[in-house]
Amino acid sequence: MAPAFESRTFVNGAMLRKFNGQNVSIFLRIEEEAGTDLIALSTDKQKIRVKLQDTTGGRTGSWVEIIGKPMGSDAIEAKEAILFAEDEPELDEDAYNMMVEFLNNCKEIYRSG
């Protein structure tokens, strides 16, 4: 039996401060990576600093999903980083931002199906 995923909340850059110390998932576009330090731009154009467990190997402009815990309004300590393939379709940033707003403001509907 596969291990269960740890619960997490999908967020964008503006929401990070509301979830300090909680498990979150955020999609970021890599701007700069130096070892285990990553600077990236969120889907709502917030500059986010990420402390990684290991390098992502991604190039500037690549999308990465970071799962971890926010430390303030613009930083996150990553537990996991999932790099998206270069040939994947472009991420619809507006749709992602609408999705996280919906999921965080309509939790009763989301949980009950």
N, CA and C atoms as an extended XYZ file, in Angstrom:
339
Properties=species:S:1:pos:R:3:atomname:S:1:resname:S:1:resid:I:1 pbc="F F F"
N         0.847       -1.183        0.000 N   MET     1
C         0.000        0.000        0.000 CA  MET     1
C         0.889        1.241        0.000 C   MET     1
N         0.598        2.169       -0.892 N   ALA     2
C         1.376        3.401       -1.006 CA  ALA     2
C         1.105        4.297        0.196 C   ALA     2
N         2.129        5.029        0.655 N   PRO     3
C         1.907        5.938        1.780 CA  PRO     3
C         0.973        7.076        1.380 C   PRO     3
N         0.163        7.540        2.299 N   ALA     4
C        -0.769        8.626        2.027 CA  ALA     4
C        -0.021        9.945        1.942 C   ALA     4
N        -0.537       10.844        1.104 N   PHE     5
C         0.026       12.179        1.022 CA  PHE     5
C        -0.300       12.937        2.294 C   PHE     5
N         0.642       13.743        2.728 N   GLU     6
C         0.393       14.633        3.848 CA  GLU     6
C        -0.547       15.730        3.347 C   GLU     6
N        -1.562       16.064        4.117 N   SER     7
C        -2.502       17.081        3.645 CA  SER     7
C        -1.786       18.414        3.488 C   SER     7
N        -2.238       19.189        2.480 N   ARG     8
C        -1.633       20.481        2.221 CA  ARG     8
C        -2.669       21.370        1.555 C   ARG     8
N        -2.421       22.651        1.605 N   THR     9
C        -3.308       23.638        1.008 CA  THR     9
C        -2.628       24.232       -0.212 C   THR     9
N        -3.342       24.316       -1.327 N   PHE    10
C        -2.809       24.961       -2.518 CA  PHE    10
C        -2.925       26.470       -2.346 C   PHE    10
N        -1.829       27.187       -2.597 N   VAL    11
C        -1.790       28.633       -2.390 CA  VAL    11
C        -1.084       29.311       -3.563 C   VAL    11
N        -1.186       30.642       -3.596 N   ASN    12
C        -0.349       31.446       -4.469 CA  ASN    12
C         0.501       32.346       -3.560 C   ASN    12
N         1.291       33.214       -4.144 N   GLY    13
C         2.227       34.020       -3.353 CA  GLY    13
C         1.570       34.903       -2.308 C   GLY    13
N         0.458       35.528       -2.651 N   ALA    14
C        -0.214       36.430       -1.723 CA  ALA    14
C        -0.781       35.703       -0.504 C   ALA    14
N        -1.006       34.404       -0.603 N   MET    15
C        -1.613       33.633        0.485 CA  MET    15
C        -0.593       33.058        1.469 C   MET    15
N         0.680       33.087        1.125 N   LEU    16
C         1.695       32.414        1.963 CA  LEU    16
C         1.620       32.814        3.429 C   LEU    16
N         1.525       34.113        3.695 N   ARG    17
C         1.567       34.580        5.095 CA  ARG    17
C         0.418       34.036        5.937 C   ARG    17
N        -0.695       33.686        5.303 N   LYS    18
C        -1.855       33.147        6.026 CA  LYS    18
C        -1.627       31.704        6.483 C   LYS    18
N        -0.613       31.045        5.916 N   PHE    19
C        -0.400       29.629        6.186 CA  PHE    19
C         0.975       29.352        6.786 C   PHE    19
N         1.527       30.322        7.522 N   ASN    20
C         2.832       30.143        8.166 CA  ASN    20
C         2.875       28.859        8.972 C   ASN    20
N         3.891       28.044        8.711 N   GLY    21
C         4.095       26.811        9.461 CA  GLY    21
C         3.185       25.658        9.078 C   GLY    21
N         2.284       25.856        8.112 N   GLN    22
C         1.385       24.794        7.666 CA  GLN    22
C         1.875       24.228        6.336 C   GLN    22
N         1.453       23.035        6.001 N   ASN    23
C         1.844       22.426        4.731 CA  ASN    23
C         1.078       23.073        3.582 C   ASN    23
N         1.843       23.528        2.581 N   VAL    24
C         1.241       24.141        1.406 CA  VAL    24
C         1.883       23.585        0.146 C   VAL    24
N         1.215       23.859       -0.963 N   SER    25
C         1.728       23.552       -2.290 CA  SER    25
C         1.591       24.826       -3.107 C   SER    25
N         2.670       25.219       -3.800 N   ILE    26
C         2.656       26.440       -4.592 CA  ILE    26
C         3.411       26.201       -5.896 C   ILE    26
N         2.887       26.751       -6.982 N   PHE    27
C         3.536       26.644       -8.282 CA  PHE    27
C         4.347       27.905       -8.527 C   PHE    27
N         5.606       27.718       -8.910 N   LEU    28
C         6.534       28.835       -9.098 CA  LEU    28
C         7.283       28.696      -10.412 C   LEU    28
N         7.645       29.848      -10.995 N   ARG    29
C         8.489       29.881      -12.191 CA  ARG    29
C         9.896       30.275      -11.728 C   ARG    29
N        10.876       29.416      -12.016 N   ILE    30
C        12.243       29.629      -11.553 CA  ILE    30
C        12.842       30.881      -12.176 C   ILE    30
N        13.418       31.738      -11.318 N   GLU    31
C        14.179       32.891      -11.795 CA  GLU    31
C        15.677       32.655      -11.617 C   GLU    31
N        16.046       32.081      -10.469 N   GLU    32
C        17.458       31.855      -10.172 CA  GLU    32
C        17.587       30.723       -9.153 C   GLU    32
N        18.559       29.854       -9.375 N   GLU    33
C        18.815       28.771       -8.435 CA  GLU    33
C        20.310       28.717       -8.158 C   GLU    33
N        20.655       28.791       -6.887 N   ALA    34
C        22.052       28.709       -6.459 CA  ALA    34
C        22.132       27.645       -5.372 C   ALA    34
N        22.510       26.440       -5.756 N   GLY    35
C        22.548       25.331       -4.798 CA  GLY    35
C        21.149       25.016       -4.309 C   GLY    35
N        20.968       25.128       -2.992 N   THR    36
C        19.648       24.827       -2.422 CA  THR    36
C        18.820       26.083       -2.166 C   THR    36
N        19.240       27.202       -2.721 N   ASP    37
C        18.472       28.445       -2.622 CA  ASP    37
C        17.852       28.747       -3.978 C   ASP    37
N        16.553       29.001       -3.975 N   LEU    38
C        15.814       29.250       -5.201 CA  LEU    38
C        15.060       30.562       -5.065 C   LEU    38
N        15.120       31.371       -6.108 N   ILE    39
C        14.296       32.576       -6.212 CA  ILE    39
C        13.343       32.315       -7.367 C   ILE    39
N        12.054       32.514       -7.127 N   ALA    40
C        11.069       32.196       -8.151 CA  ALA    40
C         9.903       33.169       -8.083 C   ALA    40
N         9.105       33.172       -9.142 N   LEU    41
C         7.952       34.042       -9.240 CA  LEU    41
C         6.685       33.194       -9.182 C   LEU    41
N         5.760       33.577       -8.296 N   SER    42
C         4.505       32.831       -8.157 CA  SER    42
C         3.553       33.187       -9.301 C   SER    42
N         2.451       32.469       -9.379 N   THR    43
C         1.468       32.694      -10.436 CA  THR    43
C         0.819       34.068      -10.337 C   THR    43
N         0.868       34.686       -9.152 N   ASP    44
C         0.330       36.041       -8.979 CA  ASP    44
C         1.446       37.077       -8.887 C   ASP    44
N         2.611       36.724       -9.462 N   LYS    45
C         3.754       37.643       -9.647 CA  LYS    45
C         4.415       38.103       -8.349 C   LYS    45
N         4.418       37.238       -7.341 N   GLN    46
C         5.125       37.518       -6.083 CA  GLN    46
C         6.487       36.839       -6.137 C   GLN    46
N         7.541       37.540       -5.728 N   LYS    47
C         8.875       36.945       -5.678 CA  LYS    47
C         8.983       36.125       -4.392 C   LYS    47
N         9.313       34.838       -4.533 N   ILE    48
C         9.345       33.906       -3.410 CA  ILE    48
C        10.747       33.305       -3.290 C   ILE    48
N        11.260       33.273       -2.060 N   ARG    49
C        12.537       32.620       -1.771 CA  ARG    49
C        12.236       31.227       -1.231 C   ARG    49
N        12.942       30.225       -1.763 N   VAL    50
C        12.703       28.841       -1.364 CA  VAL    50
C        14.012       28.235       -0.875 C   VAL    50
N        13.949       27.593        0.274 N   LYS    51
C        15.075       26.802        0.783 CA  LYS    51
C        14.762       25.351        0.431 C   LYS    51
N        15.546       24.790       -0.494 N   LEU    52
C        15.312       23.439       -1.006 CA  LEU    52
C        16.054       22.386       -0.203 C   LEU    52
N        15.599       21.148       -0.284 N   GLN    53
C        16.323       19.999        0.278 CA  GLN    53
C        17.497       19.644       -0.635 C   GLN    53
N        17.274       19.793       -1.954 N   ASP    54
C        18.250       19.455       -2.982 CA  ASP    54
C        17.954       20.340       -4.193 C   ASP    54
N        18.889       20.470       -5.102 N   THR    55
C        18.663       21.303       -6.284 CA  THR    55
C        17.560       20.701       -7.151 C   THR    55
N        16.872       21.557       -7.914 N   THR    56
C        15.807       21.077       -8.798 CA  THR    56
C        16.367       20.660      -10.154 C   THR    56
N        17.459       21.285      -10.563 N   GLY    57
C        18.002       21.026      -11.899 CA  GLY    57
C        17.235       21.747      -12.983 C   GLY    57
N        16.312       22.625      -12.593 N   GLY    58
C        15.509       23.354      -13.561 CA  GLY    58
C        16.230       24.573      -14.103 C   GLY    58
N        15.793       24.991      -15.270 N   ARG    59
C        16.359       26.183      -15.887 CA  ARG    59
C        15.477       27.390      -15.596 C   ARG    59
N        16.013       28.572      -15.795 N   THR    60
C        15.240       29.801      -15.658 CA  THR    60
C        14.018       29.715      -16.560 C   THR    60
N        12.851       30.018      -15.997 N   GLY    61
C        11.597       29.955      -16.742 CA  GLY    61
C        10.834       28.656      -16.561 C   GLY    61
N        11.472       27.636      -15.981 N   SER    62
C        10.801       26.350      -15.742 CA  SER    62
C         9.809       26.482      -14.590 C   SER    62
N         8.744       25.688      -14.667 N   TRP    63
C         7.760       25.640      -13.585 CA  TRP    63
C         8.122       24.530      -12.610 C   TRP    63
N         7.914       24.802      -11.324 N   VAL    64
C         8.182       23.833      -10.273 CA  VAL    64
C         7.066       23.935       -9.234 C   VAL    64
N         6.638       22.790       -8.739 N   GLU    65
C         5.691       22.771       -7.617 CA  GLU    65
C         6.508       22.573       -6.357 C   GLU    65
N         6.343       23.465       -5.407 N   ILE    66
C         7.039       23.379       -4.131 CA  ILE    66
C         6.027       22.975       -3.064 C   ILE    66
N         6.354       21.932       -2.336 N   ILE    67
C         5.546       21.481       -1.207 CA  ILE    67
C         6.389       21.717        0.033 C   ILE    67
N         5.849       22.489        0.963 N   GLY    68
C         6.624       22.803        2.163 CA  GLY    68
C         5.848       23.702        3.108 C   GLY    68
N         6.608       24.413        3.955 N   LYS    69
C         5.999       25.279        4.972 CA  LYS    69
C         6.493       26.711        4.790 C   LYS    69
N         5.541       27.659        4.668 N   PRO    70
C         5.919       29.064        4.560 CA  PRO    70
C         6.597       29.567        5.826 C   PRO    70
N         7.538       30.482        5.617 N   MET    71
C         8.236       31.166        6.713 CA  MET    71
C         8.119       32.657        6.414 C   MET    71
N         7.005       33.243        6.755 N   GLY    72
C         6.773       34.644        6.439 CA  GLY    72
C         5.981       34.784        5.153 C   GLY    72
N         5.989       35.993        4.605 N   SER    73
C         5.149       36.279        3.443 CA  SER    73
C         5.827       36.013        2.108 C   SER    73
N         7.147       35.765        2.108 N   ASP    74
C         7.828       35.584        0.822 CA  ASP    74
C         8.876       34.476        0.840 C   ASP    74
N         8.763       33.552        1.778 N   ALA    75
C         9.750       32.469        1.876 CA  ALA    75
C         9.057       31.161        2.236 C   ALA    75
N         9.655       30.072        1.767 N   ILE    76
C         9.105       28.753        2.057 CA  ILE    76
C        10.251       27.762        2.207 C   ILE    76
N        10.129       26.887        3.187 N   GLU    77
C        11.084       25.793        3.368 CA  GLU    77
C        10.487       24.561        2.712 C   GLU    77
N        11.132       24.099        1.654 N   ALA    78
C        10.576       23.015        0.838 CA  ALA    78
C        10.867       21.645        1.432 C   ALA    78
N         9.848       20.800        1.398 N   LYS    79
C        10.020       19.385        1.710 CA  LYS    79
C        10.248       18.628        0.409 C   LYS    79
N         9.603       19.129       -0.658 N   GLU    80
C         9.667       18.464       -1.952 CA  GLU    80
C         9.551       19.509       -3.054 C   GLU    80
N        10.256       19.264       -4.150 N   ALA    81
C        10.155       20.119       -5.339 CA  ALA    81
C         9.911       19.217       -6.543 C   ALA    81
N         8.863       19.505       -7.289 N   ILE    82
C         8.506       18.708       -8.465 CA  ILE    82
C         8.680       19.596       -9.691 C   ILE    82
N         9.684       19.287      -10.492 N   LEU    83
C         9.999       20.065      -11.683 CA  LEU    83
C         9.161       19.570      -12.849 C   LEU    83
N         8.552       20.503      -13.582 N   PHE    84
C         7.748       20.144      -14.739 CA  PHE    84
C         8.629       20.104      -15.978 C   PHE    84
N         8.340       19.165      -16.867 N   ALA    85
C         9.122       18.992      -18.090 CA  ALA    85
C         9.034       20.250      -18.950 C   ALA    85
N        10.122       20.537      -19.646 N   GLU    86
C        10.185       21.726      -20.502 CA  GLU    86
C         9.143       21.697      -21.608 C   GLU    86
N         8.771       20.512      -22.077 N   ASP    87
C         7.840       20.415      -23.192 CA  ASP    87
C         6.376       20.333      -22.755 C   ASP    87
N         6.116       20.488      -21.451 N   GLU    88
C         4.735       20.488      -20.965 CA  GLU    88
C         4.037       21.763      -21.433 C   GLU    88
N         2.722       21.718      -21.581 N   PRO    89
C         1.990       22.943      -21.960 CA  PRO    89
C         2.183       24.027      -20.903 C   PRO    89
N         2.091       25.254      -21.325 N   GLU    90
C         2.252       26.396      -20.427 CA  GLU    90
C         1.176       26.373      -19.340 C   GLU    90
N         1.555       26.730      -18.125 N   LEU    91
C         0.625       26.788      -17.001 CA  LEU    91
C        -0.266       28.019      -17.151 C   LEU    91
N        -1.558       27.858      -16.992 N   ASP    92
C        -2.503       28.974      -17.043 CA  ASP    92
C        -2.524       29.614      -15.651 C   ASP    92
N        -1.764       30.677      -15.489 N   GLU    93
C        -1.597       31.317      -14.186 CA  GLU    93
C        -2.901       31.883      -13.638 C   GLU    93
N        -3.704       32.487      -14.496 N   ASP    94
C        -4.985       33.038      -14.040 CA  ASP    94
C        -5.913       31.939      -13.533 C   ASP    94
N        -5.958       30.822      -14.248 N   ALA    95
C        -6.808       29.703      -13.829 CA  ALA    95
C        -6.320       29.129      -12.495 C   ALA    95
N        -5.003       29.019      -12.325 N   TYR    96
C        -4.462       28.516      -11.059 CA  TYR    96
C        -4.856       29.451       -9.918 C   TYR    96
N        -4.720       30.767      -10.117 N   ASN    97
C        -5.078       31.723       -9.070 CA  ASN    97
C        -6.561       31.647       -8.727 C   ASN    97
N        -7.414       31.472       -9.730 N   MET    98
C        -8.847       31.313       -9.464 CA  MET    98
C        -9.110       30.027       -8.689 C   MET    98
N        -8.393       28.948       -9.051 N   MET    99
C        -8.577       27.670       -8.361 CA  MET    99
C        -8.211       27.789       -6.882 C   MET    99
N        -7.063       28.403       -6.559 N   VAL   100
C        -6.671       28.480       -5.150 CA  VAL   100
C        -7.608       29.384       -4.364 C   VAL   100
N        -8.111       30.429       -4.994 N   GLU   101
C        -9.099       31.284       -4.319 CA  GLU   101
C       -10.363       30.477       -4.018 C   GLU   101
N       -10.833       29.717       -4.987 N   PHE   102
C       -12.025       28.894       -4.797 CA  PHE   102
C       -11.802       27.861       -3.698 C   PHE   102
N       -10.694       27.115       -3.783 N   LEU   103
C       -10.438       26.059       -2.803 CA  LEU   103
C       -10.323       26.599       -1.380 C   LEU   103
N        -9.789       27.810       -1.230 N   ASN   104
C        -9.601       28.371        0.102 CA  ASN   104
C       -10.797       29.161        0.616 C   ASN   104
N       -11.738       29.497       -0.260 N   ASN   105
C       -12.912       30.247        0.172 CA  ASN   105
C       -14.203       29.435        0.162 C   ASN   105
N       -14.180       28.275       -0.441 N   CYS   106
C       -15.380       27.428       -0.537 CA  CYS   106
C       -15.050       26.014       -0.058 C   CYS   106
N       -14.428       25.894        1.088 N   LYS   107
C       -13.952       24.598        1.577 CA  LYS   107
C       -15.073       23.593        1.797 C   LYS   107
N       -16.258       24.042        2.196 N   GLU   108
C       -17.359       23.115        2.456 CA  GLU   108
C       -17.776       22.401        1.171 C   GLU   108
N       -17.855       23.130        0.069 N   ILE   109
C       -18.239       22.529       -1.205 CA  ILE   109
C       -17.166       21.556       -1.668 C   ILE   109
N       -15.917       21.961       -1.552 N   TYR   110
C       -14.799       21.145       -2.015 CA  TYR   110
C       -14.738       19.827       -1.234 C   TYR   110
N       -14.901       19.884        0.071 N   ARG   111
C       -14.782       18.686        0.910 CA  ARG   111
C       -15.946       17.724        0.716 C   ARG   111
N       -17.146       18.258        0.467 N   SER   112
C       -18.318       17.385        0.368 CA  SER   112
C       -18.543       16.870       -1.040 C   SER   112
N       -17.859       17.435       -2.040 N   GLY   113
C       -18.004       16.983       -3.416 CA  GLY   113
C       -19.187       17.586       -4.011 C   GLY   113
